[in-house]
Amino acid sequence: MADAGGPRKKKAAPAAAAELRRPLSPEELRRRAEEHLDTLSVAAAPTPEELAAAVHELRVHQIELEMQNEELRGAQLALDEQRAKYFELFDLAPVGYLTIRDKGIVGDANLTAAHLLGVERQLLIGQPFSAFVLAADRDAYYLHLRSLQQTGEAQSCELRLQRLGGEPFWAHLESRGQGAGDAVPLRYQITVTDVHERVLADEALHAREERLASAVDGSGVGLWDWNPQTGEETFSERWAEILGYTLAELAPTSIETWRGLSHPDDLQRDDELLEEHFSGRADIYSCETRMRHKDGHWVWVLDRGKVSEWDADGRPLRMIGTQLDISARKLAEEALRESEERHKEMISGISDVIAIMSADGTLRYKSPNIERHFGWLPEDLVGTSGWETVHPDDLERMQAAFLALLDEDDAVATVEYRYKCKDGGYKMIELTATNRVHSPLINGVLMNYHDITARKQAEDEVRQRNQELDHLNGELAAEAAVLAAANATITRIAATDDLTGLANRRHFYEALAKAISLARRHGYPVVLVSFDLDGLKRVNDSAGHEAGDEVLTGFAALLAALCRAEDLPGRLGGDEFSVLLPGIDQSGARGLAERVVVAVRSCAVLERRAVTVSAGVAQWLPDELPDDLQRRADEALYAAKRGGGDAVAGGG
């Protein structure tokens, strides 16, 4: 402020001030000067007053010129500053900018655009932008321009650009028109962003998702995801389809949805198998059970799953599994079982097809039903060698089994092999042969043929489905492991102070509450030591927060090194630290606090900043709340600081 007792400057009249501020053009200045000169020339002898007025007028003109020069200099500086900003904002932008003139010619471009296209900027200007669009994507580019012209609104697309002398890359184009009319050709601006890595990543992710979806769809399995603690359970659409429903028809879903559709007679066994898995006696849960179809019949399914997440008490939190329709396999097994039962009731040795083959391998009899099974008529084969209908790859094995059978009277052998049909194809049969060469009525080997093609096909199908299911379970287990690792990382980050790596306030107070709860139950001591850095504010104010952070991390490392494995050091905020010491009395805790105070004095990082530490010790009292214990430790700390700091209070 100006001195109130000093002389005041005289203010110019508003009109005169406005006149001073208004810059005069060179023509106006010359005109006024010439008029003034004419006035002086007319006067015969100017008076002193006139001369003084002329001088004043010249000084005013001089000031006006100086003010105009100052304005010009300011305008030049502003122009230079705008040019610098333009260079930063336009040329050094992270994306490419291009101005496209009529006929698609590049009129202007920033350095980033030239770099993306692999060409010098001066060589880029004047080139048609379409020359840099990959030939396969030019139709998409022209369609993009047509949409821009027709709508007049900003348009965007993704296509591949050809880098000069390099590989094509995916780019995101955003175009805006700059003006168009009957007499003004369309100009537009294009913003080019390199999205090559993102597009490749999207394509890889899409391919992986398609492979996974194809594997799941191809396997025909349904998926389920269950929380055993809450009962929440979600199912895939395929899971519902196996039972004739859509997911919408079953919504909302839970474990009760599954139990409500399960056969009542199977529930106890299901629960027993689940308990075996939960207790660790079985690596996975696997159960064949019946479930009610929407039409009312029962569907046999194979349920398999595994717990992927447990809580701290060892209880299952998440279980993921699959459901496979095995009705066809069960039907095949049932049919096989019924067939075997029928065969037991039939005369011993009687099967689907009966044949007698002499010891030299000649067929002497074939039952008439052979035509129904294999297409042959009995007369086609009787009198021929029995080895002619054996698959070449099975012949040596079958002949060896036949010779072994001949070594013992009434010996019985059962073998599986491929039997040649009349149409040239083969069927898998089960042959039961009995040595009856010694029998005058048979005088040969009695053979019963049983067609097991359907059973083998069913077994192969079940085996293939199980392999697919095992593969899918492996993928699910791998994904569950990734999720478990991510959850562990999130848990660690949520409990840790970002700067020091010690426990943060929330985690520290949770641990304090648990420690006091255990101490109240078991009666062992719990001690809390509060620390506060003396002089940290001075370091922040004088050397900056980076130096203050160096002091905090240095003290945190020192504190962690001096604590026991069972102790929990934490940073509660700013320069406030606390250590939770379970199973130790206040005398031992004070000893730790004193060691920390002494160690700080000789710590290079803290000594260089002239920082010390004060500590307060408090032992938990029965029926005391965690906040009360923290308050007493803080009061002891404040007593140490009032005494000059660099000391320990409490716990004596």
Sequence and secondary structure as in RCSB ss.txt:
>XXXX:A:sequence
MADAGGPRKKKAAPAAAAELRRPLSPEELRRRAEEHLDTLSVAAAPTPEELAAAVHELRVHQIELEMQNEELRGA
QLALDEQRAKYFELFDLAPVGYLTIRDKGIVGDANLTAAHLLGVERQLLIGQPFSAFVLAADRDAYYLHLRSLQQ
TGEAQSCELRLQRLGGEPFWAHLESRGQGAGDAVPLRYQITVTDVHERVLADEALHAREERLASAVDGSGVGLWD
WNPQTGEETFSERWAEILGYTLAELAPTSIETWRGLSHPDDLQRDDELLEEHFSGRADIYSCETRMRHKDGHWVW
VLDRGKVSEWDADGRPLRMIGTQLDISARKLAEEALRESEERHKEMISGISDVIAIMSADGTLRYKSPNIERHFG
WLPEDLVGTSGWETVHPDDLERMQAAFLALLDEDDAVATVEYRYKCKDGGYKMIELTATNRVHSPLINGVLMNYH
DITARKQAEDEVRQRNQELDHLNGELAAEAAVLAAANATITRIAATDDLTGLANRRHFYEALAKAISLARRHGYP
VVLVSFDLDGLKRVNDSAGHEAGDEVLTGFAALLAALCRAEDLPGRLGGDEFSVLLPGIDQSGARGLAERVVVAV
RSCAVLERRAVTVSAGVAQWLPDELPDDLQRRADEALYAAKRGGGDAVAGGG
>XXXX:A:secstr
   TTS       HHHHHHHHS   HHHHHHHHHHHHHHHHH SS  HHHHHHHHHHHHHHHHHHHHHHHHHHHH
HHHHHHHHHHHIIIIIT SSEEEEE GGGBEEEE HHHHHHHTS HHHHTTSBGGGGB GGGHHHHHHHHHHHHH
H S EEEEEEEE TTS EEEEEEEEEEEE  SSS  EEEEEEEE HHHHHHHHHHHHHHHHHHHHHHHHT EEEE
E TTT BEEE HHHHHHTT  HHHH S BHHHHHHHB GGGHHHHHHHHHHHHTTSSSSEEEEEEEE TTS EEE
EEEEEEEEEE TTS EEEEEEEEEE HHHHHHHHHHHHHHHHHHHS TT  SEEEEE TTSBEEEE TTHHHHHS
  HHHHTTSBGGGGB HHHHHHHHHHHHHHTTSTT EEEEEEEEE TTS EEEEEEEEEEETT TTT EEEEEEE
E HHHHHHHHHHHHHHHHHHHHHHHHHHHHHHHHHHHHHHHHHHTB TTT SB HHHHHHHHHHHHHHHHHH   
EEEEEEEEETHHHHHHHH HHHHHHHHHHHHHHHHHHS TT EEEEEETTEEEEEEET  HHHHHHHHHHHHHHH
HH HHHHHTT EEEEEEEE  TT  HHHHHHHHHHHHHHHHHTTSSSEES  
